[in-house]
Amino acid sequence: MQRISEFFIGLLFGLGLLLSGMTDPAKVLGFLDLFGLWDPSLALVMAGAIGVGFFAFAFIKQRTTNLLGGALHLPKAQQIDRRLLIGGLVFGIGWGLAGFCPGPALVSSAAGEIKALVFVAAMLAGMLVYSWVDRRS
């Protein structure tokens, strides 16, 4: 049951990314172009996602297990530290350069988009480099 739920939740997430335009790098870059031909439509997508997330986290914080009865693992960090700021900066730079963030890039790469495949390869390489550096420090 767990794997079936994961599949359908992932499918729903991917469809949402497609329908909202998040898998189109041109649309994303248009949203990020505040001083050019700014496309504010993704702000509505983000506002909707924040609203859903806000209420979902408020609901789930009152539980000790997830909805399928499994262990619930919520973030424990409460502060903004150097690692979070650097990670956010790297994420933002990558998003602005490529027009992809990880979820939409995976959806687009599954559709065979070359730019998304390159992005996912670079993302995986970055994850490996981070893991290597983190182990050494």
The first five atom37 places (N, CA, C, CB, O) and aatype in JSON, in Angstrom:
{
  "aatype": [12, 5, 1, 9, 15, 6, 13, 13, 9, 7, 10, 10, 13, 7, 10, 7, 10, 10, 10, 15, 7, 12, 16, 3, 14, 0, 11, 19, 10, 7, 13, 10, 3, 10, 13, 7, 10, 17, 3, 14, 15, 10, 0, 10, 19, 12, 0, 7, 0, 9, 7, 19, 7, 13, 13, 0, 13, 0, 13, 9, 11, 5, 1, 16, 16, 2, 10, 10, 7, 7, 0, 10, 8, 10, 14, 11, 0, 5, 5, 9, 3, 1, 1, 10, 10, 9, 7, 7, 10, 19, 13, 7, 9, 7, 17, 7, 10, 0, 7, 13, 4, 14, 7, 14, 0, 10, 19, 15, 15, 0, 0, 7, 6, 9, 11, 0, 10, 19, 13, 19, 0, 0, 12, 10, 0, 7, 12, 10, 19, 18, 15, 17, 19, 3, 1, 1, 15],
  "atom_mask": [
    [1, 1, 1, 1, 1],
    [1, 1, 1, 1, 1],
    [1, 1, 1, 1, 1],
    [1, 1, 1, 1, 1],
    [1, 1, 1, 1, 1],
    [1, 1, 1, 1, 1],
    [1, 1, 1, 1, 1],
    [1, 1, 1, 1, 1],
    [1, 1, 1, 1, 1],
    [1, 1, 1, 0, 1],
    [1, 1, 1, 1, 1],
    [1, 1, 1, 1, 1],
    [1, 1, 1, 1, 1],
    [1, 1, 1, 0, 1],
    [1, 1, 1, 1, 1],
    [1, 1, 1, 0, 1],
    [1, 1, 1, 1, 1],
    [1, 1, 1, 1, 1],
    [1, 1, 1, 1, 1],
    [1, 1, 1, 1, 1],
    [1, 1, 1, 0, 1],
    [1, 1, 1, 1, 1],
    [1, 1, 1, 1, 1],
    [1, 1, 1, 1, 1],
    [1, 1, 1, 1, 1],
    [1, 1, 1, 1, 1],
    [1, 1, 1, 1, 1],
    [1, 1, 1, 1, 1],
    [1, 1, 1, 1, 1],
    [1, 1, 1, 0, 1],
    [1, 1, 1, 1, 1],
    [1, 1, 1, 1, 1],
    [1, 1, 1, 1, 1],
    [1, 1, 1, 1, 1],
    [1, 1, 1, 1, 1],
    [1, 1, 1, 0, 1],
    [1, 1, 1, 1, 1],
    [1, 1, 1, 1, 1],
    [1, 1, 1, 1, 1],
    [1, 1, 1, 1, 1],
    [1, 1, 1, 1, 1],
    [1, 1, 1, 1, 1],
    [1, 1, 1, 1, 1],
    [1, 1, 1, 1, 1],
    [1, 1, 1, 1, 1],
    [1, 1, 1, 1, 1],
    [1, 1, 1, 1, 1],
    [1, 1, 1, 0, 1],
    [1, 1, 1, 1, 1],
    [1, 1, 1, 1, 1],
    [1, 1, 1, 0, 1],
    [1, 1, 1, 1, 1],
    [1, 1, 1, 0, 1],
    [1, 1, 1, 1, 1],
    [1, 1, 1, 1, 1],
    [1, 1, 1, 1, 1],
    [1, 1, 1, 1, 1],
    [1, 1, 1, 1, 1],
    [1, 1, 1, 1, 1],
    [1, 1, 1, 1, 1],
    [1, 1, 1, 1, 1],
    [1, 1, 1, 1, 1],
    [1, 1, 1, 1, 1],
    [1, 1, 1, 1, 1],
    [1, 1, 1, 1, 1],
    [1, 1, 1, 1, 1],
    [1, 1, 1, 1, 1],
    [1, 1, 1, 1, 1],
    [1, 1, 1, 0, 1],
    [1, 1, 1, 0, 1],
    [1, 1, 1, 1, 1],
    [1, 1, 1, 1, 1],
    [1, 1, 1, 1, 1],
    [1, 1, 1, 1, 1],
    [1, 1, 1, 1, 1],
    [1, 1, 1, 1, 1],
    [1, 1, 1, 1, 1],
    [1, 1, 1, 1, 1],
    [1, 1, 1, 1, 1],
    [1, 1, 1, 1, 1],
    [1, 1, 1, 1, 1],
    [1, 1, 1, 1, 1],
    [1, 1, 1, 1, 1],
    [1, 1, 1, 1, 1],
    [1, 1, 1, 1, 1],
    [1, 1, 1, 1, 1],
    [1, 1, 1, 0, 1],
    [1, 1, 1, 0, 1],
    [1, 1, 1, 1, 1],
    [1, 1, 1, 1, 1],
    [1, 1, 1, 1, 1],
    [1, 1, 1, 0, 1],
    [1, 1, 1, 1, 1],
    [1, 1, 1, 0, 1],
    [1, 1, 1, 1, 1],
    [1, 1, 1, 0, 1],
    [1, 1, 1, 1, 1],
    [1, 1, 1, 1, 1],
    [1, 1, 1, 0, 1],
    [1, 1, 1, 1, 1],
    [1, 1, 1, 1, 1],
    [1, 1, 1, 1, 1],
    [1, 1, 1, 0, 1],
    [1, 1, 1, 1, 1],
    [1, 1, 1, 1, 1],
    [1, 1, 1, 1, 1],
    [1, 1, 1, 1, 1],
    [1, 1, 1, 1, 1],
    [1, 1, 1, 1, 1],
    [1, 1, 1, 1, 1],
    [1, 1, 1, 1, 1],
    [1, 1, 1, 0, 1],
    [1, 1, 1, 1, 1],
    [1, 1, 1, 1, 1],
    [1, 1, 1, 1, 1],
    [1, 1, 1, 1, 1],
    [1, 1, 1, 1, 1],
    [1, 1, 1, 1, 1],
    [1, 1, 1, 1, 1],
    [1, 1, 1, 1, 1],
    [1, 1, 1, 1, 1],
    [1, 1, 1, 1, 1],
    [1, 1, 1, 1, 1],
    [1, 1, 1, 1, 1],
    [1, 1, 1, 1, 1],
    [1, 1, 1, 0, 1],
    [1, 1, 1, 1, 1],
    [1, 1, 1, 1, 1],
    [1, 1, 1, 1, 1],
    [1, 1, 1, 1, 1],
    [1, 1, 1, 1, 1],
    [1, 1, 1, 1, 1],
    [1, 1, 1, 1, 1],
    [1, 1, 1, 1, 1],
    [1, 1, 1, 1, 1],
    [1, 1, 1, 1, 1],
    [1, 1, 1, 1, 1]
  ],
  "atom_positions": [
    [[0.82, -1.2, 0.0], [0.0, 0.0, 0.0], [0.87, 1.27, 0.0], [-0.94, 0.0, 1.22], [0.53, 2.27, -0.63]],
    [[2.0, 1.19, 0.73], [2.9, 2.35, 0.82], [3.41, 2.74, -0.57], [4.09, 2.03, 1.75], [3.35, 3.92, -0.93]],
    [[3.9, 1.79, -1.33], [4.46, 2.08, -2.66], [3.38, 2.58, -3.63], [5.12, 0.82, -3.24], [3.65, 3.47, -4.45]],
    [[2.19, 2.04, -3.54], [1.1, 2.51, -4.4], [0.77, 3.96, -4.07], [-0.17, 1.61, -4.22], [0.58, 4.77, -4.97]],
    [[0.71, 4.28, -2.79], [0.44, 5.67, -2.37], [1.54, 6.6, -2.86], [0.32, 5.76, -0.84], [1.27, 7.69, -3.36]],
    [[2.8, 6.16, -2.72], [3.93, 6.97, -3.18], [3.83, 7.23, -4.68], [5.26, 6.29, -2.85], [4.07, 8.35, -5.14]],
    [[3.48, 6.19, -5.44], [3.35, 6.34, -6.88], [2.29, 7.38, -7.24], [3.02, 5.0, -7.53], [2.55, 8.27, -8.05]],
    [[1.11, 7.27, -6.64], [0.03, 8.2, -6.99], [0.29, 9.62, -6.5], [-1.28, 7.7, -6.42], [-0.11, 10.58, -7.16]],
    [[0.94, 9.76, -5.38], [1.3, 11.1, -4.91], [2.33, 11.72, -5.86], [1.86, 11.04, -3.46], [2.23, 12.9, -6.2]],
    [[3.32, 10.92, -6.28], [4.31, 11.41, -7.25], [3.67, 11.76, -8.58], [0.0, 0.0, 0.0], [4.02, 12.76, -9.2]],
    [[2.74, 10.94, -9.02], [2.02, 11.21, -10.27], [1.23, 12.51, -10.17], [1.08, 10.04, -10.6], [1.25, 13.32, -11.09]],
    [[0.54, 12.69, -9.06], [-0.22, 13.93, -8.84], [0.7, 15.14, -8.82], [-1.01, 13.84, -7.53], [0.37, 16.18, -9.41]],
    [[1.84, 15.02, -8.16], [2.81, 16.11, -8.1], [3.32, 16.44, -9.51], [3.98, 15.74, -7.17], [3.38, 17.61, -9.89]],
    [[3.7, 15.42, -10.27], [4.19, 15.63, -11.63], [3.15, 16.27, -12.53], [0.0, 0.0, 0.0], [3.46, 17.16, -13.32]],
    [[1.9, 15.82, -12.42], [0.82, 16.43, -13.21], [0.62, 17.89, -12.82], [-0.49, 15.66, -13.03], [0.39, 18.75, -13.68]],
    [[0.7, 18.17, -11.54], [0.58, 19.55, -11.07], [1.69, 20.43, -11.63], [0.0, 0.0, 0.0], [1.44, 21.57, -12.02]],
    [[2.91, 19.9, -11.68], [4.02, 20.66, -12.25], [3.79, 20.92, -13.74], [5.34, 19.91, -12.05], [4.06, 22.02, -14.22]],
    [[3.3, 19.92, -14.45], [3.02, 20.1, -15.88], [1.92, 21.13, -16.11], [2.62, 18.77, -16.52], [2.07, 22.03, -16.93]],
    [[0.81, 20.98, -15.38], [-0.33, 21.89, -15.58], [-0.01, 23.33, -15.18], [-1.51, 21.39, -14.78], [-0.54, 24.27, -15.78]],
    [[0.85, 23.51, -14.17], [1.16, 24.85, -13.7], [2.2, 25.55, -14.57], [1.64, 24.8, -12.28], [2.39, 26.76, -14.45]],
    [[2.88, 24.81, -15.43], [3.9, 25.41, -16.28], [5.29, 25.39, -15.67], [0.0, 0.0, 0.0], [6.23, 25.95, -16.24]],
    [[5.45, 24.75, -14.52], [6.75, 24.73, -13.85], [7.79, 23.92, -14.61], [6.61, 24.17, -12.44], [8.99, 24.06, -14.35]],
    [[7.37, 23.08, -15.54], [8.32, 22.29, -16.33], [8.79, 23.03, -17.57], [7.69, 20.96, -16.73], [9.6, 22.5, -18.33]],
    [[8.29, 24.24, -17.79], [8.69, 25.05, -18.94], [9.71, 26.09, -18.48], [7.45, 25.75, -19.59], [9.35, 27.07, -17.83]],
    [[11.0, 25.88, -18.81], [12.03, 26.82, -18.35], [11.77, 28.26, -18.78], [13.37, 26.39, -18.86], [12.1, 29.19, -18.04]],
    [[11.19, 28.46, -19.96], [10.91, 29.83, -20.42], [9.9, 30.51, -19.5], [10.38, 29.81, -21.87], [10.04, 31.7, -19.21]],
    [[8.9, 29.78, -19.06], [7.9, 30.35, -18.15], [8.53, 30.68, -16.8], [6.72, 29.37, -17.95], [8.25, 31.73, -16.21]],
    [[9.38, 29.78, -16.31], [10.05, 30.01, -15.03], [10.98, 31.21, -15.13], [10.84, 28.76, -14.59], [10.99, 32.07, -14.24]],
    [[11.77, 31.28, -16.2], [12.67, 32.42, -16.36], [11.9, 33.72, -16.55], [13.6, 32.19, -17.55], [12.37, 34.77, -16.12]],
    [[10.73, 33.65, -17.17], [9.87, 34.84, -17.28], [9.39, 35.3, -15.91], [0.0, 0.0, 0.0], [9.25, 36.5, -15.67]],
    [[9.13, 34.36, -15.02], [8.74, 34.7, -13.65], [9.9, 35.35, -12.89], [8.25, 33.43, -12.9], [9.69, 36.27, -12.1]],
    [[11.1, 34.86, -13.14], [12.27, 35.39, -12.44], [12.77, 36.71, -13.02], [13.39, 34.38, -12.47], [13.59, 37.39, -12.38]],
    [[12.31, 37.09, -14.19], [12.75, 38.32, -14.86], [11.94, 39.51, -14.36], [12.61, 38.19, -16.41], [11.04, 40.0, -15.04]],
    [[12.26, 39.96, -13.16], [11.48, 41.03, -12.52], [11.56, 42.36, -13.24], [11.93, 41.22, -11.1], [10.63, 43.16, -13.15]],
    [[12.65, 42.63, -13.94], [12.83, 43.93, -14.57], [12.66, 43.88, -16.08], [14.17, 44.48, -14.23], [12.97, 44.86, -16.77]],
    [[12.19, 42.76, -16.6], [11.95, 42.62, -18.03], [10.48, 42.33, -18.27], [0.0, 0.0, 0.0], [9.61, 43.05, -17.78]],
    [[10.21, 41.29, -19.02], [8.83, 40.89, -19.31], [8.38, 39.9, -18.24], [8.72, 40.26, -20.74], [8.27, 38.7, -18.49]],
    [[8.13, 40.41, -17.05], [7.81, 39.57, -15.89], [6.48, 38.85, -16.09], [7.77, 40.41, -14.62], [5.48, 39.47, -16.47]],
    [[6.47, 37.55, -15.83], [5.26, 36.72, -15.91], [4.9, 36.31, -14.48], [5.48, 35.45, -16.83], [5.53, 35.42, -13.92]],
    [[3.88, 36.96, -13.88], [3.56, 36.69, -12.47], [2.73, 35.43, -12.23], [2.82, 37.86, -11.92], [2.38, 35.14, -11.09]],
    [[2.41, 34.67, -13.27], [1.49, 33.54, -13.1], [2.03, 32.48, -12.14], [1.21, 32.91, -14.44], [1.24, 31.84, -11.44]],
    [[3.33, 32.28, -12.09], [3.87, 31.28, -11.18], [3.79, 31.73, -9.72], [5.32, 30.97, -11.54], [3.88, 30.89, -8.82]],
    [[3.62, 33.01, -9.48], [3.42, 33.48, -8.11], [2.13, 32.89, -7.54], [3.38, 35.04, -8.05], [2.07, 32.57, -6.36]],
    [[1.12, 32.74, -8.38], [-0.13, 32.12, -7.93], [0.08, 30.64, -7.62], [-1.22, 32.29, -8.99], [-0.49, 30.12, -6.67]],
    [[0.89, 29.98, -8.43], [1.21, 28.57, -8.18], [1.93, 28.45, -6.84], [2.09, 27.98, -9.34], [1.6, 27.58, -6.03]],
    [[2.91, 29.31, -6.62], [3.65, 29.28, -5.36], [2.76, 29.61, -4.17], [4.82, 30.26, -5.41], [2.86, 28.98, -3.12]],
    [[1.9, 30.58, -4.32], [0.99, 30.94, -3.23], [0.08, 29.75, -2.89], [0.15, 32.18, -3.6], [-0.17, 29.46, -1.72]],
    [[-0.41, 29.08, -3.92], [-1.23, 27.9, -3.68], [-0.46, 26.79, -2.97], [0.0, 0.0, 0.0], [-0.98, 26.15, -2.06]],
    [[0.78, 26.58, -3.39], [1.62, 25.54, -2.77], [1.93, 25.89, -1.32], [2.92, 25.36, -3.56], [1.92, 25.02, -0.45]],
    [[2.21, 27.16, -1.05], [2.49, 27.59, 0.33], [1.24, 27.41, 1.19], [2.96, 29.07, 0.35], [1.33, 26.98, 2.34]],
    [[0.09, 27.75, 0.64], [-1.16, 27.59, 1.39], [-1.44, 26.13, 1.73], [0.0, 0.0, 0.0], [-1.79, 25.8, 2.86]],
    [[-1.27, 25.26, 0.75], [-1.48, 23.83, 1.0], [-0.46, 23.33, 2.02], [-1.37, 23.02, -0.32], [-0.82, 22.61, 2.95]],
    [[0.79, 23.71, 1.85], [1.85, 23.28, 2.77], [1.62, 23.77, 4.19], [0.0, 0.0, 0.0], [1.85, 23.04, 5.15]],
    [[1.16, 25.01, 4.32], [0.92, 25.58, 5.64], [-0.11, 24.73, 6.41], [0.42, 27.04, 5.52], [0.12, 24.35, 7.56]],
    [[-1.22, 24.45, 5.75], [-2.27, 23.69, 6.43], [-1.89, 22.21, 6.61], [-3.58, 23.79, 5.65], [-2.25, 21.59, 7.6]],
    [[-1.14, 21.66, 5.64], [-0.7, 20.27, 5.77], [0.25, 20.11, 6.95], [-0.02, 19.8, 4.47], [0.13, 19.16, 7.72]],
    [[1.2, 21.04, 7.1], [2.13, 20.95, 8.23], [1.42, 21.2, 9.55], [3.28, 21.95, 8.05], [1.74, 20.55, 10.55]],
    [[0.48, 22.12, 9.57], [-0.28, 22.36, 10.81], [-1.04, 21.1, 11.22], [-1.27, 23.54, 10.62], [-1.11, 20.77, 12.4]],
    [[-1.6, 20.39, 10.25], [-2.33, 19.15, 10.52], [-1.39, 18.04, 10.98], [-3.1, 18.71, 9.28], [-1.66, 17.36, 11.97]],
    [[-0.28, 17.86, 10.25], [0.6, 16.73, 10.51], [1.38, 16.89, 11.8], [1.55, 16.53, 9.35], [1.78, 15.9, 12.41]],
    [[1.62, 18.13, 12.24], [2.35, 18.36, 13.49], [1.57, 17.84, 14.7], [2.65, 19.85, 13.67], [2.15, 17.63, 15.77]],
    [[0.28, 17.64, 14.54], [-0.53, 17.14, 15.63], [-0.53, 15.61, 15.69], [-1.96, 17.65, 15.49], [-1.15, 15.02, 16.58]],
    [[0.15, 14.96, 14.76], [0.15, 13.5, 14.67], [1.51, 12.95, 15.08], [-0.21, 13.04, 13.24], [2.51, 13.67, 15.09]],
    [[1.53, 11.68, 15.41], [2.8, 11.0, 15.71], [3.18, 10.01, 14.61], [2.7, 10.27, 17.05], [4.31, 9.53, 14.57]],
    [[2.23, 9.71, 13.7], [2.5, 8.84, 12.56], [1.96, 9.5, 11.3], [1.86, 7.43, 12.76], [1.13, 10.41, 11.37]],
    [[2.44, 9.04, 10.16], [1.89, 9.59, 8.91], [0.51, 8.98, 8.65], [2.86, 9.31, 7.72], [0.04, 8.14, 9.43]],
    [[-0.12, 9.39, 7.58], [-1.5, 8.96, 7.32], [-1.63, 7.46, 7.04], [-2.06, 9.73, 6.17], [-2.72, 6.91, 7.14]],
    [[-0.53, 6.81, 6.68], [-0.55, 5.37, 6.44], [-0.04, 4.59, 7.65], [0.28, 5.02, 5.21], [0.13, 3.37, 7.58]],
    [[0.21, 5.29, 8.76], [0.63, 4.63, 9.98], [2.13, 4.48, 10.15], [0.0, 0.0, 0.0], [2.58, 3.91, 11.15]],
    [[2.9, 4.96, 9.22], [4.36, 4.84, 9.3], [4.98, 5.94, 10.16], [0.0, 0.0, 0.0], [4.29, 6.82, 10.66]],
    [[6.3, 5.85, 10.31], [7.04, 6.83, 11.09], [6.95, 8.21, 10.44], [8.51, 6.41, 11.25], [6.96, 8.33, 9.22]],
    [[6.87, 9.22, 11.27], [6.77, 10.6, 10.8], [8.08, 11.3, 11.08], [5.58, 11.34, 11.49], [8.5, 11.4, 12.24]],
    [[8.73, 11.8, 10.05], [10.03, 12.46, 10.2], [9.9, 13.92, 9.75], [11.14, 11.73, 9.38], [9.89, 14.2, 8.55]],
    [[9.79, 14.82, 10.69], [9.7, 16.24, 10.38], [11.04, 16.92, 10.68], [8.56, 16.91, 11.19], [11.77, 16.46, 11.56]],
    [[11.36, 17.99, 9.96], [12.61, 18.72, 10.24], [12.62, 19.23, 11.68], [12.79, 19.89, 9.25], [11.6, 19.64, 12.23]],
    [[13.8, 19.2, 12.26], [13.94, 19.67, 13.64], [14.59, 21.05, 13.72], [14.75, 18.67, 14.45], [14.43, 21.75, 14.73]],
    [[15.31, 21.45, 12.69], [16.04, 22.73, 12.7], [15.06, 23.9, 12.81], [16.91, 22.87, 11.44], [14.01, 23.91, 12.17]],
    [[15.43, 24.86, 13.63], [14.59, 26.03, 13.84], [15.31, 27.34, 13.5], [14.12, 26.08, 15.28], [14.72, 28.41, 13.62]],
    [[16.56, 27.26, 13.07], [17.32, 28.47, 12.85], [17.83, 28.56, 11.41], [18.48, 28.54, 13.82], [17.95, 27.56, 10.71]],
    [[18.12, 29.77, 11.01], [18.73, 30.01, 9.71], [20.23, 30.06, 9.93], [18.19, 31.35, 9.04], [20.74, 30.93, 10.64]],
    [[20.94, 29.12, 9.33], [22.39, 29.08, 9.51], [23.09, 29.25, 8.17], [22.81, 27.75, 10.18], [22.46, 29.4, 7.13]],
    [[24.41, 29.22, 8.22], [25.23, 29.45, 7.04], [24.96, 28.4, 5.96], [26.71, 29.43, 7.42], [24.88, 28.74, 4.78]],
    [[24.81, 27.14, 6.35], [24.56, 26.07, 5.38], [23.24, 26.29, 4.65], [24.55, 24.71, 6.08], [23.15, 26.06, 3.45]],
    [[22.21, 26.72, 5.37], [20.91, 26.99, 4.75], [21.01, 28.15, 3.76], [19.84, 27.29, 5.82], [20.48, 28.08, 2.65]],
    [[21.7, 29.22, 4.16], [21.85, 30.38, 3.27], [22.64, 30.02, 2.02], [22.55, 31.52, 4.02], [22.26, 30.42, 0.92]],
    [[23.73, 29.28, 2.18], [24.54, 28.89, 1.01], [23.74, 27.95, 0.11], [25.87, 28.2, 1.46], [23.76, 28.09, -1.11]],
    [[23.02, 27.0, 0.71], [22.2, 26.08, -0.09], [21.11, 26.82, -0.85], [0.0, 0.0, 0.0], [20.86, 26.52, -2.02]],
    [[20.46, 27.78, -0.19], [19.44, 28.58, -0.87], [20.02, 29.4, -2.0], [0.0, 0.0, 0.0], [19.4, 29.55, -3.06]],
    [[21.21, 29.94, -1.78], [21.88, 30.73, -2.82], [22.23, 29.86, -4.03], [23.14, 31.38, -2.25], [21.99, 30.26, -5.17]],
    [[22.8, 28.69, -3.78], [23.15, 27.77, -4.87], [21.89, 27.32, -5.61], [23.92, 26.54, -4.33], [21.86, 27.27, -6.84]],
    [[20.83, 27.0, -4.85], [19.56, 26.6, -5.47], [19.04, 27.72, -6.36], [18.52, 26.24, -4.39], [18.66, 27.48, -7.51]],
    [[19.01, 28.94, -5.84], [18.49, 30.08, -6.6], [19.29, 30.36, -7.86], [0.0, 0.0, 0.0], [18.72, 30.66, -8.91]],
    [[20.61, 30.26, -7.76], [21.46, 30.48, -8.94], [21.17, 29.41, -9.99], [22.96, 30.46, -8.55], [21.02, 29.73, -11.18]],
    [[21.09, 28.16, -9.56], [20.78, 27.09, -10.51], [19.42, 27.25, -11.15], [0.0, 0.0, 0.0], [19.25, 27.02, -12.34]],
    [[18.44, 27.65, -10.34], [17.08, 27.85, -10.85], [17.07, 28.99, -11.87], [16.11, 28.16, -9.7], [16.44, 28.87, -12.92]],
    [[17.78, 30.07, -11.57], [17.82, 31.22, -12.47], [18.58, 30.95, -13.75], [0.0, 0.0, 0.0], [18.21, 31.46, -14.81]],
    [[19.63, 30.16, -13.67], [20.41, 29.86, -14.88], [19.71, 28.87, -15.79], [21.77, 29.32, -14.49], [19.72, 29.03, -17.01]],
    [[19.11, 27.86, -15.21], [18.54, 26.77, -16.02], [17.04, 26.87, -16.22], [18.85, 25.46, -15.38], [16.51, 26.36, -17.21]],
    [[16.34, 27.53, -15.29], [14.88, 27.58, -15.38], [14.23, 26.32, -14.83], [0.0, 0.0, 0.0], [13.03, 26.1, -15.01]],
    [[15.01, 25.5, -14.16], [14.5, 24.26, -13.56], [14.83, 24.24, -12.07], [15.1, 23.01, -14.27], [15.87, 24.75, -11.65]],
    [[13.95, 23.65, -11.29], [14.31, 23.22, -9.95], [14.15, 21.69, -9.97], [13.4, 23.91, -8.82], [13.66, 21.15, -10.96]],
    [[14.55, 20.98, -8.92], [14.65, 19.52, -9.02], [13.39, 18.78, -9.47], [15.04, 18.99, -7.71], [13.48, 17.94, -10.37]],
    [[12.24, 19.07, -8.9], [11.02, 18.34, -9.28], [10.67, 18.49, -10.75], [0.0, 0.0, 0.0], [10.53, 17.49, -11.45]],
    [[10.52, 19.73, -11.23], [10.23, 19.91, -12.65], [11.31, 19.36, -13.58], [10.03, 21.38, -12.94], [11.01, 18.9, -14.68]],
    [[12.57, 19.4, -13.14], [13.64, 18.85, -13.97], [13.48, 17.34, -14.13], [15.02, 19.18, -13.37], [13.7, 16.8, -15.21]],
    [[13.1, 16.66, -13.05], [12.89, 15.21, -13.15], [11.72, 14.88, -14.07], [12.63, 14.62, -11.75], [11.79, 13.95, -14.86]],
    [[10.64, 15.67, -13.96], [9.48, 15.45, -14.83], [9.88, 15.69, -16.29], [8.31, 16.38, -14.43], [9.54, 14.89, -17.16]],
    [[10.58, 16.78, -16.55], [10.98, 17.1, -17.93], [12.0, 16.11, -18.47], [11.55, 18.51, -18.0], [11.99, 15.79, -19.66]],
    [[12.9, 15.63, -17.61], [13.88, 14.65, -18.09], [13.2, 13.33, -18.43], [14.97, 14.42, -17.04], [13.63, 12.64, -19.35]],
    [[12.15, 12.98, -17.69], [11.4, 11.76, -18.02], [10.73, 11.89, -19.38], [10.35, 11.46, -16.94], [10.46, 10.9, -20.05]],
    [[10.45, 13.14, -19.79], [9.87, 13.39, -21.11], [10.96, 13.46, -22.19], [9.05, 14.69, -21.1], [10.65, 13.63, -23.37]],
    [[12.23, 13.34, -21.78], [13.32, 13.32, -22.75], [13.89, 14.66, -23.11], [0.0, 0.0, 0.0], [14.63, 14.76, -24.09]],
    [[13.58, 15.7, -22.37], [14.13, 17.03, -22.68], [15.62, 17.05, -22.35], [13.39, 18.14, -21.88], [16.03, 16.78, -21.22]],
    [[16.44, 17.37, -23.36], [17.89, 17.33, -23.21], [18.35, 18.31, -22.13], [18.57, 17.65, -24.55], [19.19, 17.95, -21.3]],
    [[17.83, 19.53, -22.13], [18.25, 20.52, -21.14], [17.97, 20.02, -19.72], [17.53, 21.88, -21.4], [18.76, 20.23, -18.81]],
    [[16.85, 19.36, -19.55], [16.5, 18.81, -18.23], [17.43, 17.66, -17.86], [15.04, 18.34, -18.21], [17.83, 17.54, -16.7]],
    [[17.78, 16.82, -18.83], [18.71, 15.72, -18.56], [20.07, 16.25, -18.13], [18.85, 14.83, -19.81], [20.7, 15.7, -17.22]],
    [[20.53, 17.3, -18.77], [21.8, 17.92, -18.39], [21.69, 18.5, -16.99], [22.21, 19.03, -19.4], [22.61, 18.35, -16.17]],
    [[20.57, 19.17, -16.7], [20.36, 19.74, -15.37], [20.37, 18.65, -14.3], [19.03, 20.51, -15.32], [21.02, 18.8, -13.27]],
    [[19.66, 17.56, -14.54], [19.6, 16.47, -13.56], [20.98, 15.86, -13.36], [18.59, 15.37, -14.01], [21.36, 15.55, -12.23]],
    [[21.75, 15.69, -14.44], [23.11, 15.17, -14.31], [23.97, 16.11, -13.47], [23.75, 14.96, -15.7], [24.72, 15.66, -12.6]],
    [[23.86, 17.41, -13.72], [24.62, 18.39, -12.94], [24.14, 18.41, -11.48], [24.48, 19.81, -13.56], [24.96, 18.55, -10.57]],
    [[22.85, 18.26, -11.26], [22.3, 18.23, -9.91], [22.86, 17.02, -9.16], [20.75, 18.19, -9.94], [23.27, 17.14, -8.0]],
    [[22.86, 15.86, -9.8], [23.39, 14.66, -9.16], [24.88, 14.8, -8.87], [23.14, 13.43, -10.04], [25.36, 14.37, -7.81]],
    [[25.62, 15.4, -9.8], [27.05, 15.64, -9.57], [27.24, 16.58, -8.38], [27.71, 16.24, -10.83], [28.12, 16.35, -7.55]],
    [[26.43, 17.62, -8.29], [26.5, 18.53, -7.16], [26.2, 17.84, -5.84], [0.0, 0.0, 0.0], [26.83, 18.13, -4.83]],
    [[25.23, 16.93, -5.86], [24.9, 16.18, -4.64], [26.07, 15.29, -4.22], [23.65, 15.33, -4.86], [26.36, 15.17, -3.03]],
    [[26.73, 14.68, -5.19], [27.89, 13.84, -4.87], [29.04, 14.68, -4.31], [28.36, 13.09, -6.12], [29.69, 14.28, -3.35]],
    [[29.29, 15.83, -4.92], [30.35, 16.72, -4.43], [30.02, 17.18, -3.02], [30.53, 17.94, -5.37], [30.89, 17.18, -2.14]],
    [[28.78, 17.57, -2.78], [28.38, 18.0, -1.43], [28.59, 16.87, -0.43], [26.91, 18.45, -1.42], [29.12, 17.1, 0.65]],
    [[28.19, 15.67, -0.77], [28.34, 14.53, 0.12], [29.81, 14.29, 0.45], [27.73, 13.28, -0.5], [30.15, 14.01, 1.6]],
    [[30.67, 14.38, -0.57], [32.1, 14.18, -0.37], [32.67, 15.27, 0.54], [32.82, 14.18, -1.73], [33.42, 14.97, 1.47]],
    [[32.33, 16.54, 0.27], [32.83, 17.65, 1.09], [32.31, 17.56, 2.51], [32.44, 19.01, 0.48], [33.05, 17.81, 3.46]],
    [[31.04, 17.2, 2.67], [30.43, 17.12, 4.0], [31.1, 16.02, 4.84], [28.92, 16.84, 3.88], [31.3, 16.19, 6.04]],
    [[31.45, 14.91, 4.21], [32.13, 13.82, 4.94], [33.53, 14.23, 5.38], [32.21, 12.57, 4.06], [34.01, 13.76, 6.41]],
    [[34.18, 15.07, 4.61], [35.56, 15.47, 4.9], [35.63, 16.58, 5.96], [36.25, 15.93, 3.63], [36.7, 16.83, 6.51]],
    [[34.52, 17.23, 6.24], [34.57, 18.35, 7.21], [34.04, 17.94, 8.56], [33.79, 19.54, 6.7], [34.02, 18.76, 9.48]]
  ]
}
